[in-house]
């Protein structure tokens, strides 16, 4: 996905479904951190990824920023699934609860983001990060500001 591709992508859900099918590349931060969008439906997205040792902190676990990044992406993209082509958004806040340590040995992780409440200007959402067995590793909540997209 090129920079600015979303500006010409149409409605959010249609664009994200193409992204999940591999027709539009990947979320740029996902290329950097090793995760990708795997599913999108209205109000819900799923991402999958596996951090490597480059994501470690000094105490030998995956840095909380990796988990926060995949959860923030899941939160934001769940909101994008509800938007029309003439709308855009930005994250207002996120809160992450870290419940279990993550290491390379944790394996493939799944983040699921869900819109809990969406209005005309603000959407409230949540996301979970789980391991392959469904064990909850982190939980996040956040809100996104919705506003009109500027004309290209």
The 8 nearest C-alpha neighbors of each residue, nearest first, counted from 0:
[[1, 24, 23, 25, 4, 2, 26, 27],
 [0, 2, 4, 3, 27, 5, 24, 23],
 [3, 1, 4, 0, 5, 27, 6, 26],
 [2, 4, 5, 6, 1, 7, 0, 8],
 [5, 3, 1, 6, 2, 7, 0, 8],
 [4, 6, 8, 7, 3, 9, 14, 2],
 [5, 7, 4, 3, 8, 151, 9, 148],
 [8, 6, 5, 4, 9, 3, 84, 151],
 [7, 9, 5, 14, 6, 4, 10, 84],
 [10, 8, 84, 7, 11, 14, 13, 83],
 [9, 11, 84, 83, 13, 12, 82, 14],
 [10, 12, 80, 79, 14, 82, 13, 15],
 [11, 13, 80, 15, 14, 10, 16, 41],
 [14, 12, 16, 11, 15, 10, 17, 9],
 [13, 15, 11, 17, 12, 16, 8, 18],
 [16, 14, 18, 12, 17, 13, 19, 11],
 [15, 17, 19, 13, 18, 14, 39, 12],
 [18, 16, 20, 22, 14, 15, 19, 23],
 [17, 19, 23, 15, 21, 16, 20, 22],
 [20, 18, 37, 16, 36, 21, 17, 38],
 [21, 19, 17, 18, 22, 16, 37, 23],
 [20, 22, 18, 19, 24, 23, 17, 25],
 [21, 23, 17, 18, 20, 24, 19, 16],
 [24, 22, 18, 0, 21, 17, 25, 20],
 [23, 25, 0, 21, 22, 18, 26, 1],
 [26, 24, 27, 0, 35, 18, 23, 29],
 [25, 27, 29, 28, 35, 30, 0, 24],
 [28, 26, 29, 30, 25, 31, 0, 1],
 [29, 27, 31, 30, 26, 32, 34, 68],
 [30, 28, 34, 32, 26, 27, 31, 33],
 [29, 31, 27, 28, 33, 32, 34, 25],
 [30, 32, 28, 29, 33, 27, 34, 26],
 [31, 33, 29, 30, 34, 28, 50, 65],
 [34, 32, 29, 30, 48, 31, 49, 50],
 [35, 33, 48, 29, 47, 32, 49, 30],
 [36, 34, 46, 29, 47, 25, 37, 48],
 [35, 37, 46, 19, 38, 45, 47, 18],
 [36, 38, 19, 46, 45, 35, 47, 39],
 [39, 37, 45, 44, 19, 36, 16, 40],
 [40, 38, 44, 16, 43, 15, 45, 41],
 [41, 39, 43, 42, 44, 12, 80, 38],
 [40, 42, 80, 43, 81, 12, 39, 77],
 [41, 43, 114, 77, 113, 80, 81, 40],
 [44, 42, 113, 77, 40, 112, 41, 39],
 [45, 43, 39, 112, 77, 38, 111, 40],
 [44, 46, 111, 38, 110, 37, 36, 112],
 [45, 47, 36, 110, 37, 35, 109, 111],
 [48, 46, 109, 34, 108, 35, 110, 36],
 [49, 47, 34, 108, 33, 107, 35, 50],
 [48, 50, 107, 108, 106, 33, 51, 34],
 [51, 49, 54, 33, 103, 48, 52, 32],
 [50, 52, 53, 103, 54, 49, 55, 61],
 [51, 53, 54, 55, 103, 50, 61, 102],
 [52, 54, 51, 55, 50, 61, 56, 32],
 [55, 53, 52, 61, 62, 51, 50, 65],
 [56, 54, 61, 60, 52, 62, 53, 59],
 [55, 57, 62, 58, 59, 60, 61, 54],
 [56, 58, 59, 55, 60, 62, 61, 54],
 [59, 57, 56, 60, 55, 61, 62, 100],
 [60, 58, 57, 56, 55, 61, 102, 52],
 [59, 61, 102, 55, 101, 56, 58, 62],
 [60, 62, 55, 54, 101, 102, 56, 63],
 [63, 61, 56, 55, 64, 65, 54, 60],
 [62, 64, 66, 65, 67, 61, 97, 56],
 [63, 65, 67, 62, 66, 68, 61, 54],
 [66, 64, 68, 63, 67, 62, 69, 54],
 [65, 67, 63, 69, 68, 64, 70, 62],
 [68, 66, 64, 70, 65, 69, 71, 63],
 [69, 67, 71, 65, 66, 70, 64, 72],
 [68, 70, 72, 66, 71, 67, 73, 65],
 [71, 69, 73, 67, 72, 68, 126, 74],
 [72, 70, 74, 68, 73, 69, 67, 75],
 [71, 73, 69, 75, 70, 74, 76, 68],
 [74, 72, 112, 70, 76, 71, 75, 77],
 [75, 73, 112, 71, 77, 72, 76, 124],
 [76, 74, 72, 78, 77, 73, 71, 79],
 [75, 77, 79, 78, 73, 74, 72, 80],
 [76, 78, 43, 42, 44, 74, 80, 75],
 [79, 77, 76, 75, 80, 81, 114, 42],
 [78, 80, 76, 11, 82, 81, 77, 75],
 [81, 79, 12, 11, 41, 78, 77, 42],
 [80, 82, 79, 78, 41, 42, 11, 12],
 [83, 81, 79, 11, 80, 86, 10, 84],
 [82, 84, 10, 86, 85, 11, 81, 9],
 [83, 85, 10, 9, 86, 11, 82, 8],
 [84, 86, 148, 83, 147, 87, 10, 82],
 [87, 85, 147, 148, 83, 84, 146, 82],
 [86, 88, 148, 146, 145, 147, 85, 82],
 [89, 87, 145, 144, 146, 143, 90, 86],
 [88, 90, 144, 143, 91, 145, 87, 75],
 [89, 91, 143, 92, 142, 144, 75, 88],
 [92, 90, 143, 142, 144, 89, 93, 141],
 [93, 91, 141, 142, 90, 94, 143, 140],
 [94, 92, 141, 140, 95, 142, 139, 71],
 [93, 95, 140, 139, 141, 96, 92, 138],
 [94, 96, 139, 138, 97, 93, 67, 140],
 [95, 97, 138, 137, 139, 98, 94, 136],
 [98, 96, 137, 99, 95, 136, 138, 100],
 [97, 99, 136, 137, 96, 100, 135, 138],
 [100, 98, 136, 97, 101, 137, 135, 134],
 [101, 99, 60, 102, 98, 136, 61, 97],
 [100, 102, 61, 60, 105, 99, 103, 136],
 [103, 101, 60, 104, 105, 61, 100, 59],
 [102, 104, 105, 51, 106, 50, 52, 101],
 [103, 105, 106, 102, 101, 107, 51, 49],
 [106, 104, 102, 103, 101, 130, 107, 108],
 [107, 105, 104, 103, 49, 108, 130, 131],
 [106, 108, 49, 48, 131, 130, 105, 109],
 [109, 107, 130, 48, 47, 129, 49, 131],
 [108, 110, 47, 129, 128, 46, 130, 111],
 [111, 109, 128, 46, 127, 45, 47, 70],
 [112, 110, 45, 126, 127, 44, 73, 46],
 [111, 113, 126, 73, 74, 44, 77, 43],
 [114, 112, 43, 125, 124, 77, 42, 115],
 [113, 115, 124, 42, 116, 77, 78, 123],
 [114, 116, 124, 123, 113, 117, 125, 122],
 [117, 115, 123, 122, 114, 118, 124, 121],
 [118, 116, 122, 121, 123, 114, 115, 119],
 [117, 119, 121, 120, 122, 116, 145, 123],
 [118, 120, 121, 117, 145, 122, 146, 144],
 [121, 119, 145, 118, 144, 146, 122, 117],
 [122, 120, 144, 118, 145, 143, 117, 119],
 [121, 123, 117, 143, 142, 116, 118, 124],
 [122, 124, 142, 116, 115, 141, 114, 117],
 [125, 123, 114, 115, 141, 113, 140, 74],
 [124, 126, 140, 113, 139, 112, 74, 141],
 [127, 125, 112, 139, 111, 138, 74, 70],
 [126, 128, 138, 111, 110, 137, 129, 139],
 [127, 129, 110, 137, 136, 109, 135, 138],
 [130, 128, 135, 133, 134, 136, 109, 108],
 [129, 131, 108, 133, 132, 134, 109, 107],
 [130, 132, 133, 107, 108, 129, 106, 109],
 [133, 131, 130, 134, 129, 135, 108, 107],
 [132, 134, 129, 130, 131, 135, 109, 128],
 [135, 133, 129, 130, 132, 136, 131, 128],
 [134, 136, 129, 137, 128, 133, 127, 130],
 [137, 135, 99, 98, 129, 128, 134, 97],
 [138, 136, 97, 128, 98, 96, 135, 127],
 [139, 137, 127, 96, 95, 126, 128, 97],
 [140, 138, 95, 126, 94, 125, 96, 127],
 [141, 139, 125, 94, 93, 124, 126, 95],
 [142, 140, 93, 92, 124, 123, 94, 125],
 [141, 143, 123, 122, 91, 92, 124, 90],
 [142, 144, 90, 91, 122, 89, 121, 88],
 [143, 145, 121, 88, 89, 120, 91, 90],
 [146, 144, 88, 120, 121, 87, 143, 89],
 [145, 147, 87, 86, 88, 120, 148, 144],
 [148, 146, 86, 85, 87, 149, 145, 88],
 [149, 147, 86, 85, 87, 150, 146, 84],
 [148, 150, 147, 151, 85, 86, 87, 6],
 [149, 151, 148, 85, 6, 147, 7, 86],
 [150, 149, 6, 7, 148, 3, 85, 5]]
